[in-house]
Amino acid sequence: MKLFAIAAVAYCLCLQFVFPGYFHPLYPHHDDFYFPSGLSFDGHSVWEKLQWPRPLGFLAVQLLGKFGLQGYLLALVLITLANAALTIALAQRIFGRPISWFMALAYCVLLFSHPDFYVNHLHDGFGTLSYFYLILTMHSWYKYRDSGKPGWVAVCAILVLLIAFTKETYFVSALFFWLIQVFLCHGSQRRTGILLFSASLAFFAVGLFDIAHSMNTVLHVKTDASSPYHVSLAPAAIIRAFLFYAARLFHPAVLALV
């Protein structure tokens, strides 16, 4: 709770002093924000939604949408603050030492003061939920390493399943995490790490297949370049996309945490 409170203070400070009068987290700045509330009353059954791309993401935002438009946005804000707090807590687990309140506050201010943050954490609710599941997976794994209780392994598997069918943003991050654990651990924990890596790979493969199958009526590689759903496989376009995301690795918030 202490880390969550620090994240909340940083969030409020950034709203007040970095974006004064510019951004209000509980008011929609894009028409997509009306989507979750609409899902709660759209008449489609759960079975139908399970056949959509990223089905567990749709079901989650449908559930949150029952709180109304501002209730949905508030829920995403709270999840985002929890994500920041859990990230700091994970760093404490990894390094085996506490992080001072000042460093935690500085990290959150760097994170929340980035303009992209205010666009993405609400606009990409699926990604926000996916990261929440990912960070909980990592904490659950460390709980397993500390206690040896197999129940935490089951929690990890369930959370990875949620990631796979919520949004694919953190596929590589999850697989990379399991690979590191395989090299760090020994004996039964290493075997468990291999099992979870394999299960994650299988879940993610099925998730990608599900997305490709569900969206084949919308996305086409051969669409005209003027189409909003045009997919370009030109080397120059792929390189630009790679460099765009690689640049995020050098965000000040990431460097500050390291």
C-alpha positions as CSV (number, residue, x, y, z in Angstrom):
1,M,0.0,0.0,0.0
2,K,2.9,2.4,0.6
3,L,4.1,2.0,-2.9
4,F,0.6,2.5,-4.3
5,A,0.2,5.7,-2.2
6,I,3.5,7.0,-3.6
7,A,2.4,6.2,-7.2
8,A,-1.0,8.0,-6.5
9,V,0.9,11.1,-5.1
10,A,3.1,11.2,-8.2
11,Y,0.1,10.8,-10.5
12,C,-1.7,13.7,-8.8
13,L,1.5,15.9,-8.9
14,C,1.9,15.3,-12.6
15,L,-1.7,16.1,-13.3
16,Q,-1.5,19.3,-11.3
17,F,1.9,20.6,-12.4
18,V,3.0,18.8,-15.6
19,F,-0.4,18.9,-17.4
20,P,-2.3,21.6,-15.6
21,G,-5.8,22.0,-17.0
22,Y,-4.9,19.8,-20.0
23,F,-5.8,16.3,-19.0
24,H,-8.5,14.9,-16.8
25,P,-8.3,11.1,-16.3
26,L,-12.0,10.5,-15.8
27,Y,-13.2,12.3,-18.9
28,P,-13.0,10.6,-22.4
29,H,-10.6,12.2,-24.9
30,H,-11.4,9.5,-27.5
31,D,-14.6,7.9,-28.7
32,D,-13.1,4.4,-28.0
33,F,-13.7,5.1,-24.3
34,Y,-17.4,4.6,-24.8
35,F,-16.8,1.1,-26.1
36,P,-16.6,-0.7,-22.7
37,S,-19.8,0.7,-21.4
38,G,-21.4,-0.2,-24.7
39,L,-20.2,-3.8,-24.5
40,S,-22.1,-4.2,-21.3
41,F,-25.4,-3.6,-23.1
42,D,-24.7,-4.8,-26.6
43,G,-26.7,-8.0,-26.6
44,H,-23.9,-10.3,-27.6
45,S,-23.5,-13.4,-25.5
46,V,-20.3,-14.4,-23.7
47,W,-19.9,-17.3,-26.2
48,E,-20.0,-14.8,-29.1
49,K,-17.3,-12.7,-27.4
50,L,-15.1,-15.7,-26.8
51,Q,-14.9,-15.9,-30.6
52,W,-13.6,-12.3,-31.0
53,P,-9.9,-11.4,-31.1
54,R,-8.4,-10.9,-27.6
55,P,-11.6,-12.4,-26.1
56,L,-10.6,-12.2,-22.4
57,G,-9.7,-8.5,-22.9
58,F,-13.2,-7.8,-24.2
59,L,-14.8,-9.7,-21.4
60,A,-12.7,-7.8,-18.8
61,V,-13.5,-4.4,-20.2
62,Q,-17.2,-5.4,-20.5
63,L,-17.1,-6.2,-16.8
64,L,-15.4,-2.9,-15.9
65,G,-17.8,-1.1,-18.3
66,K,-20.7,-2.0,-15.9
67,F,-19.4,0.7,-13.6
68,G,-20.2,3.3,-16.3
69,L,-17.9,5.5,-18.4
70,Q,-16.2,7.3,-15.5
71,G,-16.1,4.1,-13.4
72,Y,-14.3,2.3,-16.2
73,L,-11.8,5.0,-16.5
74,L,-11.2,5.1,-12.8
75,A,-10.7,1.4,-12.7
76,L,-8.0,1.7,-15.4
77,V,-6.3,4.5,-13.4
78,L,-6.2,2.3,-10.3
79,I,-4.8,-0.6,-12.2
80,T,-2.2,1.6,-13.7
81,L,-1.1,2.9,-10.3
82,A,-1.0,-0.7,-9.1
83,N,1.2,-1.6,-12.1
84,A,3.7,1.1,-11.1
85,A,3.7,0.0,-7.5
86,L,4.1,-3.7,-8.4
87,T,6.9,-2.8,-10.8
88,I,8.8,-1.1,-8.0
89,A,8.1,-4.0,-5.7
90,L,9.4,-6.4,-8.3
91,A,12.6,-4.5,-8.5
92,Q,12.9,-4.8,-4.7
93,R,12.5,-8.6,-5.0
94,I,15.0,-8.9,-7.9
95,F,17.7,-6.8,-6.2
96,G,17.0,-8.1,-2.7
97,R,16.9,-4.6,-1.1
98,P,14.3,-1.9,-0.4
99,I,13.9,1.1,-2.7
100,S,13.6,4.4,-0.9
101,W,10.4,6.4,-1.1
102,F,12.2,9.2,-2.8
103,M,13.5,6.9,-5.6
104,A,10.1,5.4,-6.0
105,L,8.5,8.8,-6.2
106,A,11.1,10.0,-8.8
107,Y,10.5,6.9,-10.9
108,C,6.7,7.4,-10.9
109,V,7.1,11.1,-11.7
110,L,9.3,10.2,-14.7
111,L,6.8,7.6,-15.8
112,F,3.7,9.7,-15.4
113,S,5.1,12.9,-16.9
114,H,5.7,11.3,-20.3
115,P,2.9,12.5,-22.6
116,D,2.6,9.0,-24.2
117,F,1.6,7.6,-20.8
118,Y,-1.6,9.6,-20.6
119,V,-2.6,8.5,-24.1
120,N,-1.8,4.9,-23.7
121,H,-2.8,3.8,-20.2
122,L,-6.4,4.6,-20.8
123,H,-6.7,4.3,-24.6
124,D,-5.0,0.9,-24.5
125,G,-7.0,-0.7,-21.7
126,F,-6.2,-4.2,-23.0
127,G,-2.5,-3.5,-22.8
128,T,-2.9,-2.0,-19.3
129,L,-4.6,-5.2,-18.2
130,S,-2.1,-7.4,-19.9
131,Y,0.8,-5.7,-18.1
132,F,-1.1,-6.1,-14.8
133,Y,-1.3,-9.9,-15.4
134,L,2.3,-10.0,-16.4
135,I,3.6,-8.2,-13.3
136,L,1.4,-10.4,-11.1
137,T,2.8,-13.5,-12.9
138,M,6.4,-12.4,-12.0
139,H,5.5,-11.8,-8.4
140,S,3.7,-15.2,-8.2
141,W,6.8,-16.9,-9.6
142,Y,9.0,-15.3,-6.8
143,K,6.4,-16.4,-4.3
144,Y,6.9,-20.0,-5.6
145,R,10.7,-19.6,-5.5
146,D,10.5,-18.4,-1.8
147,S,7.9,-20.9,-0.6
148,G,8.1,-23.9,-2.9
149,K,4.3,-24.2,-2.9
150,P,3.0,-25.6,-6.2
151,G,-0.1,-23.5,-6.0
152,W,1.9,-20.5,-7.1
153,V,2.8,-22.3,-10.3
154,A,-0.9,-22.8,-11.1
155,V,-1.4,-19.1,-10.5
156,C,1.4,-18.3,-13.0
157,A,-0.2,-20.6,-15.6
158,I,-3.6,-19.0,-15.2
159,L,-2.1,-15.5,-15.5
160,V,-0.2,-16.4,-18.6
161,L,-3.4,-17.7,-20.1
162,L,-5.0,-14.3,-19.3
163,I,-2.1,-12.5,-21.0
164,A,-2.4,-14.6,-24.1
165,F,-6.0,-13.9,-24.7
166,T,-6.1,-10.3,-23.4
167,K,-3.4,-8.7,-25.6
168,E,-0.2,-10.0,-27.1
169,T,1.9,-6.9,-26.2
170,Y,3.9,-8.7,-23.5
171,F,4.4,-12.1,-25.2
172,V,8.2,-11.6,-25.6
173,S,8.6,-10.1,-22.2
174,A,7.0,-13.1,-20.5
175,L,9.0,-15.6,-22.5
176,F,12.2,-13.7,-21.9
177,F,11.4,-13.7,-18.1
178,W,10.9,-17.5,-18.1
179,L,14.2,-18.0,-20.0
180,I,16.1,-16.0,-17.4
181,Q,14.5,-18.0,-14.6
182,V,15.5,-21.3,-16.3
183,F,19.1,-20.1,-16.2
184,L,18.9,-18.7,-12.6
185,C,17.2,-21.7,-11.0
186,H,18.2,-25.3,-10.4
187,G,16.6,-28.6,-9.8
188,S,12.8,-28.7,-9.6
189,Q,12.5,-25.0,-10.0
190,R,14.4,-25.1,-13.3
191,R,12.1,-27.8,-14.5
192,T,9.1,-25.8,-13.5
193,G,10.5,-22.8,-15.3
194,I,10.9,-24.8,-18.5
195,L,7.3,-26.1,-18.1
196,L,6.0,-22.6,-17.7
197,F,8.1,-21.3,-20.7
198,S,6.6,-24.1,-22.8
199,A,3.1,-23.5,-21.6
200,S,3.5,-19.8,-22.3
201,L,4.8,-20.5,-25.8
202,A,1.8,-22.7,-26.5
203,F,-0.7,-20.2,-25.1
204,F,0.8,-17.4,-27.0
205,A,0.8,-19.4,-30.3
206,V,-2.8,-20.2,-29.9
207,G,-3.6,-16.6,-29.0
208,L,-1.9,-15.3,-32.1
209,F,-3.7,-17.9,-34.2
210,D,-6.9,-16.8,-32.7
211,I,-6.2,-13.1,-33.5
212,A,-5.2,-13.9,-37.1
213,H,-8.3,-16.1,-37.6
214,S,-10.7,-13.6,-36.0
215,M,-9.4,-10.6,-37.8
216,N,-8.9,-12.0,-41.3
217,T,-12.0,-10.2,-42.5
218,V,-10.5,-6.9,-41.4
219,L,-6.7,-7.0,-41.8
220,H,-5.2,-8.0,-45.2
221,V,-1.6,-7.8,-46.2
222,K,-2.5,-7.0,-49.7
223,T,-4.9,-4.0,-48.9
224,D,-4.4,-0.8,-50.8
225,A,-1.9,1.6,-49.3
226,S,-4.6,4.1,-48.7
227,S,-6.6,1.7,-46.5
228,P,-6.4,2.4,-42.7
229,Y,-5.8,-1.3,-42.2
230,H,-2.9,-1.5,-44.7
231,V,-0.1,-3.8,-43.5
232,S,3.3,-3.0,-45.1
233,L,6.0,-5.6,-45.1
234,A,8.5,-3.4,-46.9
235,P,11.9,-3.5,-45.2
236,A,12.0,0.2,-44.6
237,A,8.6,0.2,-42.9
238,I,9.6,-2.7,-40.6
239,I,12.9,-1.1,-39.7
240,R,11.1,2.2,-38.8
241,A,8.7,0.3,-36.6
242,F,11.5,-1.6,-34.9
243,L,13.4,1.6,-34.2
244,F,10.3,3.3,-32.9
245,Y,9.8,0.6,-30.2
246,A,13.5,0.2,-29.5
247,A,13.7,3.9,-28.7
248,R,11.3,3.2,-25.8
249,L,14.0,1.1,-24.1
250,F,15.9,4.3,-23.5
251,H,13.0,6.1,-21.8
252,P,14.2,8.0,-18.7
253,A,11.8,6.0,-16.5
254,V,13.4,2.8,-17.6
255,L,16.9,4.1,-17.2
256,A,16.0,5.5,-13.7
257,L,14.7,2.1,-12.6
258,V,17.9,0.4,-13.7
